[in-house]
Amino acid sequence: MEITEKTIDHLAHLSKLEFSAEDKTEMVGDLQKILSFIEQLNGLDTEGIEPMVYMNEEYNKMREDIHEQTYSKQEALKNAPRKDTDYFKVPKVLKS
């Protein structure tokens, strides 16, 4: 596929962008380099190679989820500017 300034104009229109003439010329060269690299990748023999989801074999090491109450209700509400017996009071944020 050949990249021309017309191709850049079409892409700019689709993406609602504007480019100067100098930027268009630079983008033509950049996109041609990208396409030539993709062509090199297409030429590689990948027969027998399994597709990869991740680049390495390591998995996330998860810690056990242990429920522990770090603060009592009274401790949590102690410094609240506005509170009820069991809840923080906050300004209304939703209109009815």
Biopython code that builds the backbone (N, CA, C, O; Angstrom):
import numpy as np
from Bio.PDB.StructureBuilder import StructureBuilder

atoms = [
    (1, "MET", "N", (0.843, -1.177, 0.000)),
    (1, "MET", "CA", (0.000, 0.000, 0.000)),
    (1, "MET", "C", (0.892, 1.245, 0.000)),
    (1, "MET", "O", (1.842, 1.343, 0.776)),
    (2, "GLU", "N", (0.579, 2.162, -0.856)),
    (2, "GLU", "CA", (1.371, 3.377, -0.943)),
    (2, "GLU", "C", (0.678, 4.494, -0.173)),
    (2, "GLU", "O", (-0.519, 4.729, -0.336)),
    (3, "ILE", "N", (1.441, 5.171, 0.658)),
    (3, "ILE", "CA", (0.919, 6.294, 1.434)),
    (3, "ILE", "C", (1.233, 7.586, 0.690)),
    (3, "ILE", "O", (2.385, 7.854, 0.348)),
    (4, "THR", "N", (0.207, 8.375, 0.446)),
    (4, "THR", "CA", (0.379, 9.659, -0.220)),
    (4, "THR", "C", (-0.219, 10.758, 0.664)),
    (4, "THR", "O", (-0.827, 10.482, 1.698)),
    (5, "GLU", "N", (-0.033, 11.999, 0.237)),
    (5, "GLU", "CA", (-0.641, 13.103, 0.985)),
    (5, "GLU", "C", (-2.158, 13.020, 0.929)),
    (5, "GLU", "O", (-2.842, 13.471, 1.848)),
    (6, "LYS", "N", (-2.687, 12.442, -0.150)),
    (6, "LYS", "CA", (-4.133, 12.250, -0.255)),
    (6, "LYS", "C", (-4.607, 11.286, 0.837)),
    (6, "LYS", "O", (-5.668, 11.489, 1.426)),
    (7, "THR", "N", (-3.827, 10.246, 1.104)),
    (7, "THR", "CA", (-4.152, 9.303, 2.177)),
    (7, "THR", "C", (-4.138, 10.023, 3.524)),
    (7, "THR", "O", (-5.016, 9.806, 4.359)),
    (8, "ILE", "N", (-3.138, 10.880, 3.731)),
    (8, "ILE", "CA", (-3.039, 11.648, 4.976)),
    (8, "ILE", "C", (-4.226, 12.590, 5.115)),
    (8, "ILE", "O", (-4.777, 12.735, 6.206)),
    (9, "ASP", "N", (-4.627, 13.231, 4.017)),
    (9, "ASP", "CA", (-5.795, 14.119, 4.053)),
    (9, "ASP", "C", (-7.051, 13.343, 4.440)),
    (9, "ASP", "O", (-7.871, 13.829, 5.219)),
    (10, "HIS", "N", (-7.198, 12.140, 3.897)),
    (10, "HIS", "CA", (-8.364, 11.310, 4.214)),
    (10, "HIS", "C", (-8.361, 10.908, 5.688)),
    (10, "HIS", "O", (-9.391, 10.982, 6.359)),
    (11, "LEU", "N", (-7.202, 10.481, 6.188)),
    (11, "LEU", "CA", (-7.096, 10.117, 7.607)),
    (11, "LEU", "C", (-7.345, 11.325, 8.511)),
    (11, "LEU", "O", (-7.977, 11.200, 9.560)),
    (12, "ALA", "N", (-6.846, 12.491, 8.102)),
    (12, "ALA", "CA", (-7.058, 13.713, 8.885)),
    (12, "ALA", "C", (-8.545, 14.062, 8.928)),
    (12, "ALA", "O", (-9.063, 14.473, 9.966)),
    (13, "HIS", "N", (-9.220, 13.897, 7.806)),
    (13, "HIS", "CA", (-10.659, 14.166, 7.768)),
    (13, "HIS", "C", (-11.418, 13.203, 8.685)),
    (13, "HIS", "O", (-12.301, 13.623, 9.433)),
    (14, "LEU", "N", (-11.079, 11.937, 8.630)),
    (14, "LEU", "CA", (-11.750, 10.946, 9.465)),
    (14, "LEU", "C", (-11.520, 11.189, 10.952)),
    (14, "LEU", "O", (-12.412, 10.968, 11.772)),
    (15, "SER", "N", (-10.321, 11.644, 11.290)),
    (15, "SER", "CA", (-9.990, 11.853, 12.698)),
    (15, "SER", "C", (-10.202, 13.301, 13.141)),
    (15, "SER", "O", (-9.883, 13.663, 14.274)),
    (16, "LYS", "N", (-10.743, 14.125, 12.241)),
    (16, "LYS", "CA", (-11.021, 15.535, 12.551)),
    (16, "LYS", "C", (-9.763, 16.280, 13.008)),
    (16, "LYS", "O", (-9.793, 17.036, 13.979)),
    (17, "LEU", "N", (-8.654, 16.051, 12.286)),
    (17, "LEU", "CA", (-7.390, 16.709, 12.587)),
    (17, "LEU", "C", (-6.967, 17.563, 11.401)),
    (17, "LEU", "O", (-7.416, 17.349, 10.275)),
    (18, "GLU", "N", (-6.108, 18.519, 11.663)),
    (18, "GLU", "CA", (-5.540, 19.349, 10.595)),
    (18, "GLU", "C", (-4.023, 19.283, 10.682)),
    (18, "GLU", "O", (-3.449, 19.337, 11.770)),
    (19, "PHE", "N", (-3.377, 19.164, 9.517)),
    (19, "PHE", "CA", (-1.924, 19.082, 9.467)),
    (19, "PHE", "C", (-1.388, 20.118, 8.494)),
    (19, "PHE", "O", (-2.014, 20.416, 7.477)),
    (20, "SER", "N", (-0.227, 20.659, 8.817)),
    (20, "SER", "CA", (0.441, 21.563, 7.882)),
    (20, "SER", "C", (1.065, 20.724, 6.771)),
    (20, "SER", "O", (1.151, 19.501, 6.882)),
    (21, "ALA", "N", (1.495, 21.379, 5.712)),
    (21, "ALA", "CA", (2.110, 20.667, 4.582)),
    (21, "ALA", "C", (3.374, 19.941, 5.034)),
    (21, "ALA", "O", (3.653, 18.829, 4.586)),
    (22, "GLU", "N", (4.135, 20.577, 5.924)),
    (22, "GLU", "CA", (5.359, 19.954, 6.438)),
    (22, "GLU", "C", (5.030, 18.698, 7.257)),
    (22, "GLU", "O", (5.701, 17.673, 7.139)),
    (23, "ASP", "N", (3.983, 18.799, 8.088)),
    (23, "ASP", "CA", (3.575, 17.638, 8.892)),
    (23, "ASP", "C", (3.090, 16.492, 8.010)),
    (23, "ASP", "O", (3.370, 15.326, 8.292)),
    (24, "LYS", "N", (2.363, 16.823, 6.941)),
    (24, "LYS", "CA", (1.873, 15.783, 6.026)),
    (24, "LYS", "C", (3.038, 15.027, 5.400)),
    (24, "LYS", "O", (3.020, 13.798, 5.322)),
    (25, "THR", "N", (4.050, 15.766, 4.955)),
    (25, "THR", "CA", (5.213, 15.141, 4.331)),
    (25, "THR", "C", (5.921, 14.223, 5.322)),
    (25, "THR", "O", (6.341, 13.122, 4.967)),
    (26, "GLU", "N", (6.051, 14.678, 6.558)),
    (26, "GLU", "CA", (6.692, 13.870, 7.591)),
    (26, "GLU", "C", (5.866, 12.618, 7.903)),
    (26, "GLU", "O", (6.414, 11.537, 8.115)),
    (27, "MET", "N", (4.548, 12.781, 7.929)),
    (27, "MET", "CA", (3.680, 11.640, 8.226)),
    (27, "MET", "C", (3.708, 10.597, 7.110)),
    (27, "MET", "O", (3.629, 9.398, 7.378)),
    (28, "VAL", "N", (3.818, 11.039, 5.888)),
    (28, "VAL", "CA", (3.922, 10.097, 4.768)),
    (28, "VAL", "C", (5.132, 9.198, 4.976)),
    (28, "VAL", "O", (5.031, 7.979, 4.841)),
    (29, "GLY", "N", (6.275, 9.791, 5.302)),
    (29, "GLY", "CA", (7.491, 9.010, 5.541)),
    (29, "GLY", "C", (7.345, 8.068, 6.728)),
    (29, "GLY", "O", (7.759, 6.911, 6.665)),
    (30, "ASP", "N", (6.750, 8.571, 7.816)),
    (30, "ASP", "CA", (6.582, 7.738, 9.015)),
    (30, "ASP", "C", (5.670, 6.544, 8.745)),
    (30, "ASP", "O", (5.979, 5.418, 9.137)),
    (31, "LEU", "N", (4.551, 6.792, 8.077)),
    (31, "LEU", "CA", (3.618, 5.691, 7.793)),
    (31, "LEU", "C", (4.224, 4.675, 6.822)),
    (31, "LEU", "O", (3.969, 3.476, 6.940)),
    (32, "GLN", "N", (5.021, 5.150, 5.868)),
    (32, "GLN", "CA", (5.691, 4.212, 4.954)),
    (32, "GLN", "C", (6.675, 3.333, 5.718)),
    (32, "GLN", "O", (6.790, 2.143, 5.424)),
    (33, "LYS", "N", (7.390, 3.902, 6.700)),
    (33, "LYS", "CA", (8.307, 3.103, 7.520)),
    (33, "LYS", "C", (7.539, 2.052, 8.320)),
    (33, "LYS", "O", (7.974, 0.906, 8.430)),
    (34, "ILE", "N", (6.405, 2.446, 8.871)),
    (34, "ILE", "CA", (5.587, 1.509, 9.656)),
    (34, "ILE", "C", (5.100, 0.368, 8.777)),
    (34, "ILE", "O", (5.171, -0.796, 9.172)),
    (35, "LEU", "N", (4.610, 0.692, 7.594)),
    (35, "LEU", "CA", (4.114, -0.352, 6.691)),
    (35, "LEU", "C", (5.227, -1.274, 6.218)),
    (35, "LEU", "O", (5.003, -2.474, 6.055)),
    (36, "SER", "N", (6.426, -0.737, 5.994)),
    (36, "SER", "CA", (7.529, -1.608, 5.572)),
    (36, "SER", "C", (7.938, -2.544, 6.707)),
    (36, "SER", "O", (8.304, -3.693, 6.461)),
    (37, "PHE", "N", (7.878, -2.062, 7.942)),
    (37, "PHE", "CA", (8.169, -2.927, 9.085)),
    (37, "PHE", "C", (7.122, -4.034, 9.199)),
    (37, "PHE", "O", (7.465, -5.184, 9.471)),
    (38, "ILE", "N", (5.862, -3.696, 8.994)),
    (38, "ILE", "CA", (4.799, -4.708, 9.041)),
    (38, "ILE", "C", (5.004, -5.747, 7.943)),
    (38, "ILE", "O", (4.762, -6.934, 8.161)),
    (39, "GLU", "N", (5.444, -5.316, 6.778)),
    (39, "GLU", "CA", (5.732, -6.259, 5.694)),
    (39, "GLU", "C", (6.841, -7.230, 6.091)),
    (39, "GLU", "O", (6.779, -8.412, 5.752)),
    (40, "GLN", "N", (7.857, -6.740, 6.811)),
    (40, "GLN", "CA", (8.921, -7.627, 7.293)),
    (40, "GLN", "C", (8.345, -8.654, 8.261)),
    (40, "GLN", "O", (8.702, -9.831, 8.211)),
    (41, "LEU", "N", (7.463, -8.209, 9.133)),
    (41, "LEU", "CA", (6.853, -9.135, 10.085)),
    (41, "LEU", "C", (5.990, -10.170, 9.371)),
    (41, "LEU", "O", (5.963, -11.334, 9.769)),
    (42, "ASN", "N", (5.289, -9.759, 8.328)),
    (42, "ASN", "CA", (4.455, -10.693, 7.566)),
    (42, "ASN", "C", (5.305, -11.755, 6.878)),
    (42, "ASN", "O", (4.820, -12.851, 6.597)),
    (43, "GLY", "N", (6.564, -11.441, 6.606)),
    (43, "GLY", "CA", (7.440, -12.391, 5.934)),
    (43, "GLY", "C", (8.035, -13.443, 6.859)),
    (43, "GLY", "O", (8.665, -14.383, 6.375)),
    (44, "LEU", "N", (7.861, -13.324, 8.153)),
    (44, "LEU", "CA", (8.420, -14.293, 9.100)),
    (44, "LEU", "C", (7.627, -15.593, 9.098)),
    (44, "LEU", "O", (6.406, -15.591, 8.944)),
    (45, "ASP", "N", (8.343, -16.708, 9.273)),
    (45, "ASP", "CA", (7.695, -18.008, 9.359)),
    (45, "ASP", "C", (7.249, -18.229, 10.813)),
    (45, "ASP", "O", (8.076, -18.380, 11.712)),
    (46, "THR", "N", (5.944, -18.244, 11.019)),
    (46, "THR", "CA", (5.404, -18.431, 12.369)),
    (46, "THR", "C", (4.714, -19.783, 12.514)),
    (46, "THR", "O", (3.934, -19.987, 13.445)),
    (47, "GLU", "N", (4.990, -20.679, 11.626)),
    (47, "GLU", "CA", (4.389, -22.017, 11.671)),
    (47, "GLU", "C", (4.816, -22.732, 12.951)),
    (47, "GLU", "O", (6.007, -22.809, 13.251)),
    (48, "GLY", "N", (3.863, -23.246, 13.693)),
    (48, "GLY", "CA", (4.153, -24.003, 14.897)),
    (48, "GLY", "C", (4.392, -23.158, 16.139)),
    (48, "GLY", "O", (4.701, -23.695, 17.203)),
    (49, "ILE", "N", (4.255, -21.857, 16.018)),
    (49, "ILE", "CA", (4.451, -20.985, 17.182)),
    (49, "ILE", "C", (3.087, -20.644, 17.759)),
    (49, "ILE", "O", (2.205, -20.144, 17.061)),
    (50, "GLU", "N", (2.932, -20.925, 19.054)),
    (50, "GLU", "CA", (1.664, -20.657, 19.720)),
    (50, "GLU", "C", (1.484, -19.150, 19.925)),
    (50, "GLU", "O", (2.443, -18.454, 20.258)),
    (51, "PRO", "N", (0.265, -18.645, 19.727)),
    (51, "PRO", "CA", (0.024, -17.226, 20.009)),
    (51, "PRO", "C", (0.205, -16.940, 21.497)),
    (51, "PRO", "O", (-0.108, -17.775, 22.345)),
    (52, "MET", "N", (0.712, -15.752, 21.799)),
    (52, "MET", "CA", (0.940, -15.388, 23.193)),
    (52, "MET", "C", (-0.043, -14.300, 23.616)),
    (52, "MET", "O", (-0.382, -13.408, 22.839)),
    (53, "VAL", "N", (-0.486, -14.395, 24.850)),
    (53, "VAL", "CA", (-1.302, -13.340, 25.421)),
    (53, "VAL", "C", (-0.399, -12.376, 26.167)),
    (53, "VAL", "O", (-0.592, -11.161, 26.103)),
    (54, "TYR", "N", (0.583, -12.909, 26.871)),
    (54, "TYR", "CA", (1.521, -12.107, 27.654)),
    (54, "TYR", "C", (2.934, -12.382, 27.165)),
    (54, "TYR", "O", (3.203, -13.417, 26.556)),
    (55, "MET", "N", (3.827, -11.449, 27.437)),
    (55, "MET", "CA", (5.200, -11.581, 26.969)),
    (55, "MET", "C", (6.040, -12.516, 27.829)),
    (55, "MET", "O", (7.121, -12.930, 27.410)),
    (56, "ASN", "N", (5.562, -12.855, 29.022)),
    (56, "ASN", "CA", (6.322, -13.764, 29.866)),
    (56, "ASN", "C", (5.371, -14.769, 30.504)),
    (56, "ASN", "O", (4.155, -14.678, 30.334)),
    (57, "GLU", "N", (5.919, -15.711, 31.224)),
    (57, "GLU", "CA", (5.127, -16.788, 31.801)),
    (57, "GLU", "C", (4.677, -16.511, 33.227)),
    (57, "GLU", "O", (3.989, -17.339, 33.825)),
    (58, "GLU", "N", (5.050, -15.370, 33.782)),
    (58, "GLU", "CA", (4.702, -15.080, 35.160)),
    (58, "GLU", "C", (3.237, -14.668, 35.273)),
    (58, "GLU", "O", (2.667, -14.064, 34.364)),
    (59, "TYR", "N", (2.653, -15.010, 36.402)),
    (59, "TYR", "CA", (1.278, -14.635, 36.679)),
    (59, "TYR", "C", (1.263, -13.711, 37.887)),
    (59, "TYR", "O", (2.236, -13.639, 38.638)),
    (60, "ASN", "N", (0.159, -13.010, 38.067)),
    (60, "ASN", "CA", (0.039, -12.135, 39.229)),
    (60, "ASN", "C", (0.090, -12.953, 40.507)),
    (60, "ASN", "O", (-0.561, -13.990, 40.631)),
    (61, "LYS", "N", (0.862, -12.474, 41.433)),
    (61, "LYS", "CA", (0.936, -13.129, 42.731)),
    (61, "LYS", "C", (-0.033, -12.407, 43.648)),
    (61, "LYS", "O", (0.208, -11.269, 44.051)),
    (62, "MET", "N", (-1.129, -13.075, 43.975)),
    (62, "MET", "CA", (-2.166, -12.459, 44.783)),
    (62, "MET", "C", (-1.997, -12.852, 46.244)),
    (62, "MET", "O", (-1.638, -13.986, 46.562)),
    (63, "ARG", "N", (-2.258, -11.911, 47.109)),
    (63, "ARG", "CA", (-2.258, -12.231, 48.530)),
    (63, "ARG", "C", (-3.658, -12.698, 48.904)),
    (63, "ARG", "O", (-4.630, -12.414, 48.204)),
    (64, "GLU", "N", (-3.743, -13.392, 49.976)),
    (64, "GLU", "CA", (-5.032, -13.861, 50.445)),
    (64, "GLU", "C", (-5.841, -12.656, 50.926)),
    (64, "GLU", "O", (-5.315, -11.772, 51.602)),
    (65, "ASP", "N", (-7.103, -12.632, 50.576)),
    (65, "ASP", "CA", (-7.975, -11.545, 50.968)),
    (65, "ASP", "C", (-8.508, -11.832, 52.365)),
    (65, "ASP", "O", (-9.392, -12.669, 52.548)),
    (66, "ILE", "N", (-7.965, -11.135, 53.330)),
    (66, "ILE", "CA", (-8.325, -11.365, 54.720)),
    (66, "ILE", "C", (-9.152, -10.180, 55.212)),
    (66, "ILE", "O", (-8.712, -9.033, 55.137)),
    (67, "HIS", "N", (-10.325, -10.460, 55.704)),
    (67, "HIS", "CA", (-11.191, -9.401, 56.220)),
    (67, "HIS", "C", (-10.788, -9.089, 57.648)),
    (67, "HIS", "O", (-10.776, -9.956, 58.523)),
    (68, "GLU", "N", (-10.466, -7.843, 57.851)),
    (68, "GLU", "CA", (-10.173, -7.421, 59.205)),
    (68, "GLU", "C", (-10.697, -6.004, 59.392)),
    (68, "GLU", "O", (-10.543, -5.161, 58.509)),
    (69, "GLN", "N", (-11.298, -5.747, 60.506)),
    (69, "GLN", "CA", (-11.836, -4.426, 60.779)),
    (69, "GLN", "C", (-10.744, -3.594, 61.440)),
    (69, "GLN", "O", (-10.345, -3.849, 62.576)),
    (70, "THR", "N", (-10.275, -2.600, 60.704)),
    (70, "THR", "CA", (-9.166, -1.806, 61.225)),
    (70, "THR", "C", (-9.647, -0.685, 62.131)),
    (70, "THR", "O", (-8.950, -0.317, 63.077)),
    (71, "TYR", "N", (-10.812, -0.143, 61.863)),
    (71, "TYR", "CA", (-11.356, 0.920, 62.698)),
    (71, "TYR", "C", (-12.776, 0.555, 63.118)),
    (71, "TYR", "O", (-13.530, -0.017, 62.330)),
    (72, "SER", "N", (-13.133, 0.874, 64.321)),
    (72, "SER", "CA", (-14.521, 0.706, 64.746)),
    (72, "SER", "C", (-15.332, 1.870, 64.187)),
    (72, "SER", "O", (-14.759, 2.871, 63.756)),
    (73, "LYS", "N", (-16.631, 1.753, 64.189)),
    (73, "LYS", "CA", (-17.475, 2.842, 63.694)),
    (73, "LYS", "C", (-17.201, 4.126, 64.469)),
    (73, "LYS", "O", (-17.128, 5.207, 63.884)),
    (74, "GLN", "N", (-17.052, 4.008, 65.766)),
    (74, "GLN", "CA", (-16.826, 5.178, 66.592)),
    (74, "GLN", "C", (-15.497, 5.861, 66.235)),
    (74, "GLN", "O", (-15.424, 7.088, 66.179)),
    (75, "GLU", "N", (-14.446, 5.060, 65.994)),
    (75, "GLU", "CA", (-13.147, 5.632, 65.625)),
    (75, "GLU", "C", (-13.218, 6.320, 64.263)),
    (75, "GLU", "O", (-12.642, 7.391, 64.074)),
    (76, "ALA", "N", (-13.928, 5.701, 63.314)),
    (76, "ALA", "CA", (-14.034, 6.272, 61.975)),
    (76, "ALA", "C", (-14.829, 7.571, 61.988)),
    (76, "ALA", "O", (-14.499, 8.505, 61.258)),
    (77, "LEU", "N", (-15.859, 7.642, 62.799)),
    (77, "LEU", "CA", (-16.714, 8.827, 62.849)),
    (77, "LEU", "C", (-16.193, 9.910, 63.797)),
    (77, "LEU", "O", (-16.743, 11.010, 63.846)),
    (78, "LYS", "N", (-15.159, 9.606, 64.532)),
    (78, "LYS", "CA", (-14.668, 10.501, 65.578)),
    (78, "LYS", "C", (-14.339, 11.901, 65.048)),
    (78, "LYS", "O", (-14.713, 12.890, 65.679)),
    (79, "ASN", "N", (-13.659, 12.007, 63.922)),
    (79, "ASN", "CA", (-13.230, 13.305, 63.396)),
    (79, "ASN", "C", (-14.112, 13.826, 62.259)),
    (79, "ASN", "O", (-13.750, 14.801, 61.600)),
    (80, "ALA", "N", (-15.257, 13.196, 62.023)),
    (80, "ALA", "CA", (-16.136, 13.625, 60.934)),
    (80, "ALA", "C", (-16.784, 14.964, 61.291)),
    (80, "ALA", "O", (-17.263, 15.131, 62.412)),
    (81, "PRO", "N", (-16.805, 15.923, 60.354)),
    (81, "PRO", "CA", (-17.422, 17.208, 60.660)),
    (81, "PRO", "C", (-18.933, 17.102, 60.865)),
    (81, "PRO", "O", (-19.501, 17.803, 61.702)),
    (82, "ARG", "N", (-19.579, 16.224, 60.098)),
    (82, "ARG", "CA", (-21.017, 15.995, 60.256)),
    (82, "ARG", "C", (-21.233, 14.494, 60.272)),
    (82, "ARG", "O", (-20.719, 13.773, 59.416)),
    (83, "LYS", "N", (-21.996, 14.027, 61.249)),
    (83, "LYS", "CA", (-22.212, 12.591, 61.367)),
    (83, "LYS", "C", (-23.548, 12.316, 62.023)),
    (83, "LYS", "O", (-24.135, 13.174, 62.683)),
    (84, "ASP", "N", (-24.006, 11.103, 61.823)),
    (84, "ASP", "CA", (-25.186, 10.564, 62.494)),
    (84, "ASP", "C", (-24.640, 9.509, 63.448)),
    (84, "ASP", "O", (-23.425, 9.423, 63.626)),
    (85, "THR", "N", (-25.469, 8.734, 64.041)),
    (85, "THR", "CA", (-24.954, 7.734, 64.976)),
    (85, "THR", "C", (-24.071, 6.708, 64.287)),
    (85, "THR", "O", (-23.074, 6.275, 64.864)),
    (86, "ASP", "N", (-24.417, 6.301, 63.049)),
    (86, "ASP", "CA", (-23.650, 5.263, 62.346)),
    (86, "ASP", "C", (-23.094, 5.706, 60.991)),
    (86, "ASP", "O", (-22.406, 4.919, 60.341)),
    (87, "TYR", "N", (-23.368, 6.936, 60.540)),
    (87, "TYR", "CA", (-23.038, 7.318, 59.167)),
    (87, "TYR", "C", (-22.393, 8.698, 59.106)),
    (87, "TYR", "O", (-22.596, 9.541, 59.980)),
    (88, "PHE", "N", (-21.594, 8.908, 58.027)),
    (88, "PHE", "CA", (-21.101, 10.229, 57.702)),
    (88, "PHE", "C", (-22.249, 10.984, 57.028)),
    (88, "PHE", "O", (-22.993, 10.395, 56.245)),
    (89, "LYS", "N", (-22.401, 12.268, 57.317)),
    (89, "LYS", "CA", (-23.380, 13.092, 56.618)),
    (89, "LYS", "C", (-22.633, 13.924, 55.591)),
    (89, "LYS", "O", (-21.631, 14.570, 55.898)),
    (90, "VAL", "N", (-23.144, 13.895, 54.352)),
    (90, "VAL", "CA", (-22.517, 14.641, 53.258)),
    (90, "VAL", "C", (-23.580, 15.456, 52.547)),
    (90, "VAL", "O", (-24.763, 15.133, 52.651)),
    (91, "PRO", "N", (-23.200, 16.498, 51.832)),
    (91, "PRO", "CA", (-24.182, 17.274, 51.088)),
    (91, "PRO", "C", (-24.849, 16.426, 50.003)),
    (91, "PRO", "O", (-24.243, 15.494, 49.474)),
    (92, "LYS", "N", (-26.091, 16.754, 49.682)),
    (92, "LYS", "CA", (-26.827, 16.036, 48.645)),
    (92, "LYS", "C", (-26.152, 16.283, 47.299)),
    (92, "LYS", "O", (-25.847, 17.428, 46.964)),
    (93, "VAL", "N", (-25.915, 15.228, 46.527)),
    (93, "VAL", "CA", (-25.241, 15.380, 45.239)),
    (93, "VAL", "C", (-26.147, 15.001, 44.061)),
    (93, "VAL", "O", (-25.819, 15.311, 42.915)),
    (94, "LEU", "N", (-27.265, 14.344, 44.319)),
    (94, "LEU", "CA", (-28.179, 13.940, 43.262)),
    (94, "LEU", "C", (-29.461, 14.763, 43.342)),
    (94, "LEU", "O", (-29.992, 15.006, 44.426)),
    (95, "LYS", "N", (-29.946, 15.183, 42.185)),
    (95, "LYS", "CA", (-31.209, 15.917, 42.172)),
    (95, "LYS", "C", (-32.346, 14.919, 42.064)),
    (95, "LYS", "O", (-32.234, 13.901, 41.381)),
    (96, "SER", "N", (-33.436, 15.217, 42.742)),
    (96, "SER", "CA", (-34.569, 14.295, 42.658)),
    (96, "SER", "C", (-35.579, 14.742, 41.655)),
    (96, "SER", "O", (-36.595, 14.074, 41.463)),
]
sb = StructureBuilder()
sb.init_structure("model")
sb.init_model(0)
sb.init_chain("A")
sb.init_seg("    ")
for serial, (resi, resn, name, xyz) in enumerate(atoms, 1):
    if name == "N":
        sb.init_residue(resn, " ", resi, " ")
    sb.init_atom(name, np.array(xyz, "f"), 0.0, 1.0, " ", f" {name:<3s}", serial, name[0])
structure = sb.get_structure()
